Amino acid sequence: MRGFHVIMSSATHPSLEILGGARERFLPALPHLSRPYRPFPLLAANRHLETIFAAVFRSVPDVTLRRHCLRTQDGGAVSLDWVSGDDRRLPSDSPLVILLPGLTGGSEDAYVRHMLVRARSEGWRVVVFNSRGCGDSPVTTPQFYSASFLGDLRDVVSHVTCTYPNANVYAVGWSLGANILVRYLAQESHNCPLSGAVSLCNPFNLVVADEDFRKGFNIIYDKALSKALRKIFNKHILLFEDIGGEFNIPLAAKAKSVREFDDALTRVSFGFKSVDEYYSNSSSSDSIKHVRTPLLCIQAANDPIAPSRGIPREDIEENSNCLLIVTPKGGHLGWVAGDEAPWGAPWTDPLVMDFIQYLERDTVKAPGSEEALYHLEV
């Protein structure tokens, strides 16, 4: 923490933590940060209550989607959900944002739908990336997705940028989707085709997140997510019937925790000797230093699933492309605060929109070039 220069909000509410090497570049574009963070009364008193309330009771906007199943390079499939009719209504150079839900999440989730509706209302083309098995996306090979695997996202970004070559493309990821997104930004580094990105509720350090996930009330989330993983797996279990090797198919089918599922299936699929090695090598906390794409990270200090102590603050502070905002409350995928609380969009949505709108205004794609030129003061 040595050397950090944290800007504190003038709100009477416990202050936002704001830091990052891109602080001076991006803060003028985010007027919401000058206002107090006002969590909805009662709900914010308990991080688990806020997390569960948002997951169960947040409204789900009604949107008609058009699904495209994309075949990946290894023969698998993912599902891209586009807003129906936007291919006719919007110009081909309209800015485009890819949404990456969290573990087992998809285009039906409330937080995804709210972001989709907000971006679309501003004239953006939006697509939701449903990973293998998620959001009823088909599973066609004996492999699911993981925190370590970037191939599917690489295929999705390539498909989207080829389909709309005149559009600037951005991405917003939540939870595990955010972890995958940040790792992708780092691996692509100077050659990243995205013009900007936002990471929300990122667990960052999966070893730390795993430690907390198996304690206290967090076991409830662990059981819920492992149940969702089992449901997806058992629906496609015949694909794994003769797979052999180190796979433990009976354990995966009955896994009582995410760690059990990852040990029985995920870490073997992606070549790791142990589940701890998988978590250690799949954490995006080590990736921040390599990110060259403008990146906004938003976390909640009381997030039960993405612990605050796992945030790579020092690397974010030293990276001139990154800005971090940590709210005092919010839970996981909650942020029941702001003008639309408690039933409407999360507090983060206007902030996310301000950020990518700012990048879009100040980004010009040179004719005949795949690279984005940033007219931003460094």
C-alpha positions in Angstrom: 0.0 0.0 0.0 3.0 2.3 0.3 3.0 5.2 -2.2 -0.8 5.1 -2.9 -2.5 8.4 -3.4 -6.1 7.7 -2.7 -8.7 10.3 -3.6 -11.5 10.4 -1.1 -15.0 11.4 -2.0 -16.6 14.5 -0.4 -19.7 12.3 0.6 -20.8 12.0 4.2 -21.1 8.3 3.6 -17.9 6.3 4.2 -15.6 7.3 1.4 -15.0 5.6 -1.9 -11.5 4.2 -2.4 -10.2 5.5 -5.7 -6.8 4.8 -7.1 -4.9 3.9 -10.3 -2.4 5.1 -12.7 -5.2 6.4 -15.0 -6.8 8.4 -12.2 -6.2 11.8 -13.8 -7.2 10.6 -17.2 -10.6 9.1 -16.3 -11.9 10.8 -13.2 -13.2 13.9 -15.1 -15.4 11.5 -17.1 -17.1 10.0 -14.0 -19.2 12.7 -12.4 -21.1 10.1 -10.3 -18.0 9.7 -8.1 -18.5 13.2 -6.7 -21.8 12.1 -5.2 -22.2 10.1 -2.0 -22.6 6.4 -2.2 -26.0 5.8 -0.6 -26.8 2.2 -0.1 -30.4 1.3 0.3 -31.4 1.3 4.0 -31.5 -2.0 5.8 -30.2 -4.1 2.9 -26.7 -2.7 3.1 -26.5 -3.6 6.8 -25.5 -7.1 5.8 -23.5 -8.0 2.8 -25.2 -11.4 2.4 -28.6 -9.9 2.6 -27.7 -7.4 -0.2 -26.1 -10.1 -2.3 -29.1 -12.4 -2.0 -31.7 -9.6 -2.4 -30.1 -8.5 -5.7 -29.9 -12.0 -7.0 -33.5 -12.9 -6.2 -35.5 -9.7 -6.2 -33.9 -7.3 -8.7 -36.1 -6.7 -11.7 -35.3 -8.4 -15.0 -35.9 -6.1 -18.0 -37.9 -7.8 -20.8 -35.8 -7.9 -24.0 -36.2 -10.0 -27.1 -32.9 -11.6 -28.0 -31.6 -13.3 -31.1 -29.2 -16.2 -30.5 -26.2 -17.1 -32.6 -24.3 -20.3 -31.7 -20.7 -19.8 -32.5 -18.5 -22.8 -33.2 -15.1 -22.5 -31.5 -11.8 -23.6 -32.8 -11.8 -26.8 -30.8 -15.2 -27.9 -31.9 -17.1 -26.5 -28.9 -19.8 -24.0 -29.0 -20.8 -20.8 -27.2 -24.0 -18.7 -27.5 -24.1 -15.0 -28.5 -27.3 -13.3 -27.6 -27.9 -10.1 -29.6 -30.9 -7.7 -29.2 -33.4 -8.7 -31.8 -33.7 -6.2 -34.7 -30.6 -4.2 -33.8 -28.8 -5.5 -36.9 -31.3 -3.5 -38.9 -31.9 -0.5 -36.7 -28.3 0.4 -35.8 -25.6 1.7 -38.2 -22.7 -0.8 -38.8 -20.3 1.6 -37.0 -22.3 1.8 -33.8 -20.1 1.2 -30.8 -20.4 -2.4 -29.5 -20.1 -3.9 -26.0 -19.6 -7.6 -25.2 -21.1 -8.6 -21.8 -19.4 -11.5 -19.9 -21.6 -12.9 -17.0 -20.2 -14.6 -13.9 -19.9 -18.3 -13.2 -22.9 -20.2 -14.5 -24.5 -16.9 -15.4 -26.0 -15.9 -18.8 -28.2 -13.4 -20.6 -31.2 -14.0 -18.4 -29.5 -12.6 -15.3 -30.8 -9.3 -13.9 -27.5 -7.5 -13.7 -26.7 -8.4 -17.3 -30.1 -7.4 -18.6 -29.9 -4.0 -16.9 -26.5 -3.2 -18.4 -27.8 -4.4 -21.8 -30.8 -2.1 -21.6 -28.8 0.9 -20.5 -26.2 0.5 -23.3 -28.9 -0.1 -25.9 -30.8 3.1 -24.9 -27.6 5.0 -25.6 -27.4 3.7 -29.2 -24.9 0.9 -28.5 -25.0 -2.6 -30.1 -24.9 -5.2 -27.3 -24.1 -8.9 -27.3 -24.1 -11.3 -24.3 -21.4 -14.0 -24.4 -22.9 -17.2 -22.8 -20.1 -19.6 -22.0 -20.4 -23.3 -22.7 -23.4 -24.7 -20.9 -24.4 -21.3 -19.5 -27.6 -19.6 -20.4 -28.7 -22.9 -22.1 -25.7 -22.6 -24.4 -25.0 -26.1 -25.9 -22.1 -28.3 -24.8 -20.8 -30.2 -27.8 -17.4 -31.5 -26.5 -16.2 -32.9 -23.2 -14.9 -29.6 -22.0 -16.5 -26.7 -20.1 -15.1 -23.2 -19.7 -12.7 -22.2 -16.9 -11.0 -19.2 -15.3 -7.8 -20.3 -17.1 -9.2 -20.8 -20.6 -9.2 -17.7 -22.9 -9.8 -19.4 -26.2 -13.5 -18.9 -26.3 -13.3 -15.2 -25.5 -10.6 -14.8 -28.2 -12.9 -16.5 -30.7 -15.9 -14.3 -29.7 -13.9 -11.1 -29.9 -12.5 -12.1 -33.3 -16.0 -13.0 -34.6 -17.5 -9.7 -33.3 -14.8 -7.5 -34.7 -14.9 -9.3 -38.1 -18.7 -9.0 -38.2 -18.6 -5.2 -37.4 -15.2 -4.1 -38.6 -16.1 -0.4 -38.5 -17.2 -0.4 -34.9 -15.1 0.1 -31.7 -15.6 -2.9 -29.5 -15.6 -2.8 -25.6 -16.2 -5.5 -23.0 -17.8 -5.6 -19.5 -17.3 -8.6 -17.3 -18.7 -9.6 -13.9 -17.1 -12.0 -11.3 -15.5 -14.9 -13.1 -16.3 -13.2 -16.4 -14.3 -10.2 -15.2 -11.4 -12.5 -14.2 -11.3 -14.0 -17.7 -11.6 -10.6 -19.3 -8.7 -9.1 -17.4 -6.5 -12.1 -18.2 -7.5 -11.7 -21.9 -6.5 -8.0 -21.9 -3.1 -8.9 -20.4 -2.4 -11.8 -22.9 -3.4 -9.6 -25.8 -1.6 -6.6 -24.3 -0.4 -4.3 -27.2 -2.4 -6.2 -29.8 -5.8 -6.2 -28.0 -8.6 -5.4 -30.4 -10.8 -4.0 -27.6 -11.0 -0.2 -27.2 -11.8 -0.4 -23.5 -13.1 -2.7 -20.7 -14.8 -2.8 -17.3 -14.2 -5.4 -14.6 -16.8 -5.7 -11.8 -16.7 -7.9 -8.7 -13.6 -9.6 -10.0 -12.2 -12.2 -7.5 -8.7 -11.4 -8.9 -6.8 -13.8 -6.6 -8.6 -17.1 -6.8 -6.5 -18.7 -4.1 -7.7 -16.0 -1.6 -11.2 -16.2 -2.9 -11.2 -20.0 -2.5 -10.1 -19.6 1.1 -13.0 -17.3 2.0 -15.5 -19.3 -0.1 -15.3 -22.2 2.3 -15.9 -20.2 5.4 -19.1 -19.2 7.3 -22.1 -18.1 5.4 -20.1 -18.3 2.1 -20.8 -22.0 2.1 -24.3 -21.2 1.0 -23.0 -19.6 -2.2 -20.6 -22.5 -2.6 -23.5 -25.0 -2.5 -25.7 -22.9 -4.8 -22.9 -22.6 -7.5 -21.9 -26.2 -7.2 -25.6 -27.2 -7.7 -25.7 -25.0 -10.9 -22.5 -26.6 -12.1 -23.8 -30.1 -11.4 -27.0 -29.3 -13.3 -25.0 -28.3 -16.4 -22.7 -31.2 -16.1 -25.3 -33.9 -15.6 -27.2 -32.6 -18.6 -24.2 -33.4 -20.8 -22.7 -36.3 -18.8 -22.8 -38.7 -21.7 -20.1 -36.6 -23.5 -17.7 -37.6 -20.6 -18.7 -41.3 -20.5 -15.4 -42.7 -22.0 -13.0 -39.8 -21.2 -10.6 -41.7 -18.9 -7.5 -40.1 -17.6 -7.6 -38.4 -14.2 -11.2 -37.2 -14.5 -13.4 -38.2 -11.6 -16.8 -38.2 -13.3 -18.8 -39.6 -10.4 -17.4 -36.9 -8.1 -18.2 -34.1 -10.6 -21.7 -35.4 -10.9 -22.2 -35.2 -7.1 -19.8 -32.3 -6.3 -20.9 -30.5 -3.1 -18.6 -27.6 -3.6 -17.1 -25.6 -6.5 -13.6 -26.8 -5.3 -14.7 -30.5 -5.6 -16.1 -29.9 -9.1 -12.9 -28.1 -10.2 -10.8 -30.9 -8.7 -12.8 -33.6 -10.4 -13.2 -32.0 -13.8 -12.0 -28.4 -14.5 -8.3 -28.7 -13.5 -7.9 -32.0 -15.3 -9.5 -30.6 -18.5 -7.0 -27.7 -18.6 -3.9 -29.6 -17.6 -3.3 -28.7 -14.0 -1.9 -31.1 -11.5 -4.0 -29.8 -8.6 -6.9 -27.5 -8.0 -4.6 -25.1 -6.1 -2.3 -24.9 -9.1 -5.4 -24.2 -11.3 -6.5 -21.4 -9.0 -3.0 -19.9 -8.7 -2.3 -19.9 -12.4 -5.8 -18.6 -13.4 -5.9 -15.5 -11.2 -6.1 -12.2 -12.9 -4.3 -10.4 -10.1 -1.0 -11.2 -11.8 -2.3 -9.8 -15.1 -3.0 -6.2 -14.3 0.6 -5.1 -14.9 0.4 -6.3 -18.5 -2.9 -4.5 -19.4 -2.6 -1.8 -22.1 -6.3 -1.3 -22.8 -8.2 1.3 -20.8 -9.7 -0.6 -17.8 -12.1 0.4 -15.1 -12.3 -1.9 -12.1 -15.2 -1.6 -9.6 -15.2 -3.6 -6.4 -17.2 -3.6 -3.1 -15.1 -3.6 0.1 -17.6 -6.1 1.7 -17.9 -8.5 -1.3 -18.1 -12.0 0.3 -17.0 -13.8 -2.9 -14.4 -11.3 -4.3 -12.4 -10.4 -1.1 -11.0 -6.9 -0.9 -7.6 -8.1 0.2 -7.2 -9.9 -3.1 -7.3 -6.7 -5.2 -3.9 -6.0 -6.8 -3.9 -2.4 -5.6 -0.2 -1.8 -6.2 -0.2 -3.0 -9.8 -3.4 -1.0 -10.5 -1.8 2.1 -9.0 1.3 1.7 -11.2 -0.6 1.0 -14.5 -1.4 4.2 -16.4 -4.3 2.4 -18.1 -6.2 1.3 -15.0 -8.6 2.9 -12.5 -10.0 1.2 -9.4 -13.1 2.2 -7.5 -14.0 0.4 -4.3 -17.4 1.1 -2.7 -17.8 0.5 1.1 -20.9 -1.6 0.6 -22.4 -3.6 -2.3 -22.0 -7.3 -1.6 -21.4 -9.5 -4.6 -23.2 -8.3 -7.8 -25.4 -6.3 -5.5 -24.7 -2.5 -5.3 -28.4 -1.9 -4.3 -27.9 1.9 -4.3 -28.6 5.0 -6.4 -31.6 6.3 -8.1 -33.1 2.9 -9.1 -32.7 1.1 -5.8 -33.9 -1.3 -4.6 -35.5 -3.1 -7.6 -33.7 -1.5 -10.5 -30.2 -1.3 -12.0 -27.1 -1.6 -9.8 -25.4 1.6 -8.7 -22.5 0.7 -11.1 -24.4 0.9 -14.4 -24.3 4.7 -15.0 -20.6 4.7 -14.0 -19.8 1.9 -16.5 -21.7 3.7 -19.2 -20.0 7.1 -18.5 -16.6 5.3 -18.8 -17.2 3.5 -22.1 -19.0 6.5 -23.6 -16.0 8.7 -22.7 -13.6 6.2 -24.4 -15.9 6.1 -27.4 -15.9 9.9 -27.8 -12.2 10.1 -27.5 -11.3 7.0 -29.6 -10.9 7.2 -33.4 -10.2 4.1 -35.4 -7.8 5.0 -38.2 -9.1 4.1 -41.7 -7.8 0.7 -42.8 -6.2 0.0 -39.4 -7.2 -2.4 -36.7 -5.7 -0.4 -34.0 -7.5 2.2 -32.0 -5.8 5.6 -31.5 -6.4 7.1 -28.1 -6.6 10.9 -27.9 -6.2 10.9 -24.2 -3.5 12.7 -22.2 -1.1 10.2 -20.7 
